[in-house]
């Protein structure tokens, strides 16, 4: 037997002021998307904003349902919106934030496993990594160069 270690590097910022103007705008749009969240059950709002090549910004928010497995995550909403509005276009960066009325977030939220796979699939289709910015109010900001960093051993169509 042999053991292996998987690790990755990411950038940590104390405030959005340390980011470039484009990233600051993307963060603002993700925060605005929080107001579109429909989350009456969990009280956990998630907002996402994607920067499409060419400069367009598309936003999305989570949509809950009383039949819980039918909920839609903000990441899935924004990815679907990009494909609907800008078919085949490249996503350069996606910013994801969250807010809760029942718990204080102590660290940036991370996408669930299903959303990591959705973003990974988009990366594979577009042949280019998507930068991921994760943040919440009063937390540090994480900037990750590719979703594959937080989804090691990702699944892709090559095994089918």
Order of alpha helices (4+ residues) and beta strands (2+ residues): beta-alpha-beta-beta-alpha-beta-alpha-beta-beta
